[in-house]
């Protein structure tokens, strides 16, 4: 399990190529659910929220990150979490 600092680095790494304007990683970073591949899935789903058809990179917003993290953390997402290598 990566420590909080490493989880932040993973988030920043996976966010490369996305438009990240004013995202505060601190509310996201401490979540222990951000294990193994979950940071990548969190950013993938958040980027889908910020995708547009203007040909530019998806815009990543803090609101999308928080909402997707909440979705991934619900009991309804237990199977997804297990598949991604996290625990429910």
N, C-alpha and C positions, 0 to 999 in steps of 0.2 A: 504494500500500500504506500503510494507516494505521500510524502509529507506535504503540508500546505504550500510551501514554497515551490516544490516540484509540481504540484497541481496547477499553480499559477503559470509556471513555465510551459506546461503542456497546453493549457488553454491558449496562451499567446502563440505557441508554435502552430497549433491547429487553426488559429485565426488568421494566419498568413494568407494573403490573397483576398481577404474580405475587407470591406470598408468598416473599420472599427472607429467610430467617432464618439468619444466621450464615454466609453464603457468603463465602469469602475469594476475591476475584477475582484475587489475585496469581498463584496457580499456573496460572490459565487465560489471563490477559491476555497473557503474553509469546509465546504460540504464534504463529508466523508463518503458520500455516494459517488464522488468523482474518482472512481477507481479504474484502473486499467484503461479500457477502451471507452468508458463513459464520457470523458471530455470530448472525444472525437464525435460521438453521437449527439451530445449536447450542442456542439457547434454546428453539426450538420443540420439538425432540425431547426436550430435558430436561424441559420443562413437561409433555409427554405422560407421562413417567415419574411426575410428581408430581400428575397429575390424579386427582380423586376425583369421586364422584357426589353429594357433599354440597352442591353449589351454590357452594362457595367457590372462589376463585382457586387455580390449581395451586400447589403448594409446590415451590419450586426448591431443590434441595440441591446441595451441592458434589460429592457422590459422583456424582450423575446427570450433572452437567456434565463431570466428569473421564471418566466412562465413555463418554458420547456423543462427546466430543472424541476419545477413543481409537478409537472405532468409525469416526468420520469420517476419521481419519488413516490407517487401514489400507489396504493395497494393494487390498483388495476394494472400497473406496469410491472408487477412482480416478475412475470416471465421475461419481459424485455431486459430487466436488470440482471436476471440470472444468465440470459444469453450473452449479455455484454460483459460478464465476469464480475458482477457486483453481487451484493447480497440484498435481499428484500428488507 
